[in-house]
Every structure is written in structure tokens, then in C-alpha cells.
Amino acid sequence: MPAYELTMVLRQMSRPEVVSVLKRTAGTILDNGCIIRKLENLGTRTLPYKIREHGVVHREGNYFTIFFDAAPTKISDFMEEFGRDIDIIRRRIYKIEEPEEFECTLHDELLPPAYRTEVQEMIAIAKRKQKPKFKYNSGLDYYPFQK
């Protein structure tokens, strides 16, 4: 199952109400056969702009992120269900991409730029894309229209 990150902005409310919303949200995720990896509280902040959601204008919100593993078919169901929840102002689900693995050696990094393999590859590409010089085809040894 791929890993996902749910970012939520909850409306401004007391601590017990926030806990109940988080339990309800986590329960929805767990009931669909998903695994919750981590829950982060990013705190209460003023919103960057006033947001009108469910007929109410919000100026402050509680920010949370939930990291979970789920089947890709469940994501649209989560977005629909969290969209109906009146306590959630904004919600987004992002797929967490695995970081690309690369090998880096100190020897390659200490070389001058002209001797690095990546730079040499870029120079070869530039030479291939370079336009040929203009040939005048006039039969003269010089260009007669120079200043």
C-alpha cells in the first residue's frame, strides 16, 4: 500500500472537541483497512486569508497532518467523507514519494567542474545541439559587407 499524508485545517474549537474530531477522522481511516503511521499537531494559527466553509467564515484554524498507508481506491472516499465534516475547513491528501537513491563519492566531488562526468555529459549535449557556422558561399576569401 502506498503512503499518503492527510493535511487538515480544523476550525477553531476547544481541546476536547479537537480530540473528538481527530478520533473521528482516525477512525474513518482505520475502518477502511488503512494503517496510521504518525499524527502531527502543527498548532493553532491564523489562516493566510479568511476561508468560508460550510456557511461560516473562519479566520483561525488548528493544523494537523496524518501519515497513513492506504489503497489508492480509498483516497477519493476519504476526500468525500472529510468534505462533509463541518469541523474540517481544508483537507488535502498527498502521496508520499519514495526518495531517489543516488551514489555520491567524495572523489567525484573534489574534481574541478570541467573534469566531472556530469559536466562532460552536458558539454557533449551542447556540442550536439550547436548550430553550424554560416557559410557565405560567395567564392570570396572575405565577407565584402563588413563595416
Backbone hydrogen bonds in HBPLUS format (Angstrom, degrees):
<---DONOR---> <-ACCEPTOR-->    atom                        ^
c    i                          cat <-CA-CA->   ^        H-A-AA   ^      H-
h    n   atom  resd res      DA  || num        DHA   H-A  angle D-A-AA Bond
n    s   type  num  typ     dist DA aas  dist angle  dist       angle   num
A0070-ALA N   A0002-PRO O   3.18 MM  68  6.10 154.8  2.25 169.7 172.0     1
A0096-ILE N   A0003-ALA O   2.95 MM  93  5.49 171.9  1.96 137.4 140.1     2
A0004-TYR N   A0068-PHE O   2.71 MM  64  5.42 164.7  1.74 171.2 176.7     3
A0068-PHE N   A0004-TYR O   2.95 MM  64  5.42 162.1  1.99 146.9 152.8     4
A0005-GLU N   A0094-TYR O   2.74 MM  89  5.13 149.9  1.83 149.6 159.3     5
A0094-TYR N   A0005-GLU O   2.85 MM  89  5.13 161.2  1.89 146.1 150.7     6
A0006-LEU N   A0066-ILE O   2.76 MM  60  5.04 172.4  1.77 153.2 155.2     7
A0066-ILE N   A0006-LEU O   2.82 MM  60  5.04 151.9  1.90 141.1 150.7     8
A0007-THR N   A0092-ARG O   2.86 MM  85  5.36 161.2  1.90 159.0 164.1     9
A0092-ARG N   A0007-THR O   3.00 MM  85  5.36 146.4  2.12 148.2 156.9    10
A0008-MET N   A0064-PHE O   2.84 MM  56  5.27 170.4  1.85 158.6 159.9    11
A0064-PHE N   A0008-MET O   2.99 MM  56  5.27 162.1  2.02 150.3 152.9    12
A0009-VAL N   A0090-ARG O   2.87 MM  81  5.02 150.5  1.96 146.5 146.0    13
A0089-ILE N   A0009-VAL O   2.66 MM  80  5.42 148.8  1.75 157.9 169.1    14
A0090-ARG N   A0009-VAL O   3.31 MM  81  5.02 153.8  2.38 126.6 134.1    15
A0010-LEU N   A0062-ASN O   2.75 MM  52  4.94 167.5  1.76 150.1 151.0    16
A0062-ASN N   A0010-LEU O   2.88 MM  52  4.94 154.0  1.95 133.9 142.1    17
A0011-ARG N   A0087-ASP O   2.97 MM  76  5.64 158.4  2.01 155.9 160.2    18
A0018-VAL N   A0014-SER O   3.05 MM   4  6.36 151.8  2.13 151.3 160.1    19
A0019-VAL N   A0015-ARG O   2.99 MM   4  6.24 159.4  2.03 155.3 160.5    20
A0020-SER N   A0016-PRO O   3.06 MM   4  6.30 153.7  2.13 141.2 147.9    21
A0021-VAL N   A0017-GLU O   3.00 MM   4  6.29 152.9  2.08 146.0 153.1    22
A0022-LEU N   A0018-VAL O   2.94 MM   4  6.21 161.4  1.98 152.6 157.6    23
A0023-LYS N   A0019-VAL O   2.89 MM   4  6.11 154.6  1.95 148.4 155.6    24
A0024-ARG N   A0020-SER O   2.94 MM   4  6.08 155.0  2.00 142.5 149.4    25
A0025-THR N   A0021-VAL O   2.88 MM   4  6.10 158.2  1.93 149.7 155.7    26
A0026-ALA N   A0022-LEU O   2.83 MM   4  5.93 168.3  1.84 150.0 153.7    27
A0027-GLY N   A0023-LYS O   2.80 MM   4  5.79 150.8  1.89 140.3 149.4    28
A0028-THR N   A0024-ARG O   3.02 MM   4  6.23 148.1  2.13 140.0 147.6    29
A0029-ILE N   A0025-THR O   3.13 MM   4  6.47 155.7  2.19 147.0 153.1    30
A0030-LEU N   A0026-ALA O   2.88 MM   4  6.13 163.2  1.91 153.0 157.7    31
A0031-ASP N   A0027-GLY O   2.82 MM   4  5.87 153.0  1.89 146.4 153.8    32
A0033-GLY N   A0030-LEU O   3.11 MM   3  5.42 154.2  2.18 116.6 116.6    33
A0035-ILE N   A0069-ASP O   3.07 MM  34  5.15 157.7  2.12 142.6 149.3    34
A0069-ASP N   A0035-ILE O   2.75 MM  34  5.15 154.8  1.81 149.5 158.1    35
A0037-ARG N   A0067-PHE O   2.67 MM  30  5.32 155.1  1.72 143.1 150.9    36
A0038-LYS N   A0067-PHE O   3.22 MM  29  5.04 158.4  2.27 132.4 134.9    37
A0067-PHE N   A0038-LYS O   2.78 MM  29  5.04 166.4  1.80 151.6 156.4    38
A0040-GLU N   A0065-THR O   2.81 MM  25  5.16 170.2  1.82 159.4 162.0    39
A0065-THR N   A0040-GLU O   2.98 MM  25  5.16 157.6  2.03 144.1 149.3    40
A0042-LEU N   A0063-TYR O   2.87 MM  21  5.11 156.3  1.93 139.9 144.0    41
A0063-TYR N   A0043-GLY O   2.92 MM  20  5.60 175.3  1.92 159.2 158.7    42
A0045-ARG N   A0061-GLY O   3.00 MM  16  5.74 161.7  2.03 166.8 167.8    43
A0061-GLY N   A0045-ARG O   2.93 MM  16  5.74 160.6  1.96 164.9 171.0    44
A0047-LEU N   A0059-ARG O   2.84 MM  12  5.45 167.2  1.86 133.6 138.1    45
A0051-ILE N   A0058-HIS O   3.02 MM   7  5.21 157.4  2.07 147.1 152.0    46
A0058-HIS N   A0051-ILE O   2.73 MM   7  5.21 165.9  1.75 150.9 155.7    47
A0053-GLU N   A0056-VAL O   3.00 MM   3  5.59 150.6  2.08 164.4 159.5    48
A0056-VAL N   A0053-GLU O   3.20 MM   3  5.59 161.4  2.24 113.3 118.7    49
A0074-LYS N   A0071-ALA O   3.05 MM   3  5.66 156.3  2.10 119.7 126.2    50
A0078-PHE N   A0074-LYS O   3.00 MM   4  6.34 152.1  2.08 152.4 160.7    51
A0079-MET N   A0075-ILE O   3.00 MM   4  6.30 163.6  2.03 154.7 158.4    52
A0080-GLU N   A0076-SER O   3.06 MM   4  6.21 155.5  2.13 142.8 149.1    53
A0081-GLU N   A0077-ASP O   2.95 MM   4  6.14 162.9  1.98 148.8 153.6    54
A0082-PHE N   A0078-PHE O   2.82 MM   4  5.93 168.6  1.84 158.5 161.8    55
A0083-GLY N   A0079-MET O   3.01 MM   4  5.92 133.9  2.23 131.5 143.2    56
A0084-ARG N   A0081-GLU O   3.21 MM   3  5.36 139.7  2.38  98.0 108.6    57
A0085-ASP N   A0082-PHE O   3.34 MM   3  5.15 144.4  2.47  92.3 102.1    58
A0088-ILE N   A0085-ASP O   3.41 MM   3  5.77 155.7  2.47 107.1 113.3    59
A0109-GLU N   A0105-THR O   3.35 MM   4  6.63 152.7  2.43 141.9 149.3    60
A0110-LEU N   A0106-LEU O   3.01 MM   4  6.19 140.0  2.17 149.1 158.7    61
A0115-TYR N   A0112-PRO O   2.97 MM   3  5.65 152.7  2.05 124.3 132.0    62
A0116-ARG N   A0113-PRO O   3.27 MM   3  5.37 161.2  2.31 106.0 111.6    63
A0120-GLN N   A0116-ARG O   3.05 MM   4  6.30 158.6  2.10 150.7 157.1    64
A0121-GLU N   A0117-THR O   2.97 MM   4  6.17 150.4  2.05 145.2 152.9    65
A0122-MET N   A0118-GLU O   3.02 MM   4  6.31 152.5  2.10 143.3 150.6    66
A0123-ILE N   A0119-VAL O   2.94 MM   4  6.21 152.9  2.01 149.4 156.6    67
A0124-ALA N   A0120-GLN O   3.02 MM   4  6.24 156.3  2.07 144.7 150.7    68
A0125-ILE N   A0121-GLU O   3.03 MM   4  6.30 155.2  2.10 147.4 153.7    69
A0126-ALA N   A0122-MET O   2.99 MM   4  6.22 156.4  2.05 145.8 152.2    70
A0127-LYS N   A0123-ILE O   2.95 MM   4  6.22 151.3  2.03 147.8 155.5    71
A0128-ARG N   A0124-ALA O   3.10 MM   4  6.33 149.4  2.19 143.3 151.1    72
A0129-LYS N   A0125-ILE O   3.08 MM   4  6.32 147.4  2.19 144.9 153.6    73
A0130-GLN N   A0126-ALA O   3.02 MM   4  6.01 113.7  2.47 137.1 152.4    74
